Amino acid sequence: MLVVPIGRNSLFDQHFQTVSDLREIPLYELNRPSHSVTTSCPFKHFNWTDGALRFDFLRYDRVLVGGDLNDFQVQLFH
């Protein structure tokens, strides 16, 4: 995940450190989709008791000038 500050954030270094310490979340710690959603849910075949989601974070200011970010997918969280 590419981490980019929004606006002036004097605490960006501390915030990035806090977020980037989260590397793995076991699937059993997540909420499963409700039964009404599972029929159309792409995650209906997940084994929710085994496995984990893994994350890797990249600071916006560590990308090389002209670096290739084509493999990054943009997602906005509200």
N, C-alpha and C positions, 0 to 999 in steps of 0.2 A: 504494500500500500504506500502510495506517495502521500506524505503528510505536508500540508501547506497551511501556513497561518492565514487567518482572515483578519485584515486590518492590522493595526499595530499591536503586537503582542510581546511585551517585554519579558514574559514568562515562558516564551516558546521553548527554550532549552529544557526547562523543568517539565513542561507539559509533554514534550516529545519523549523525554526519558521515561515518564510514567506510562505513556501509551506503549512505547516500544518494549517495555518489560513484559508485556502480555504477548507471549509467543504461541501459546497453545490453549485451546479450550476443549476439554473433553465433551463429547456429544451428550453424555448423560447429564451434564450440568445445564443443558439448553432446554427450553420449553418445546415440547413436540407440537406440531400443528394439531388443531382440533380435528375430531372425526369428520366434521362437515367439510373441512378444507382438504383432507387427505385424498379425496377422490381425484382432485385436479392438481394436487401439490406435486412439484417435481421431487420432493424429498420423501415421498410416501414409502420408498423402499430402503430408506436409511436404516441401519442398525443403530438405534438410539442408545444402546447400552455399551457399545464398543467403538473405539476410534476417537478422532479429535480433528478440530479445525486448526490449521497452523497458519500463522501470520508472519510476514516479513515486512518491515517498515523502512522506507527510504525518505530521508529529509529532502525537501524541495531544493535546498541550497547545496546539496551534495551531488546533484546531477551535473555531469560534465556539460560545459557549454556546447550546444549542438548535439547533446546526448540523445539517444533514441528512446523515446517514451511511447512508441507505438504499441507496445505490449500492455500498457496500463489501460485498465477500464475505469472510466469515471463513474462514480456513484455518489450522489448527494444524499446526505442524511439530515433529516430535519429534527 
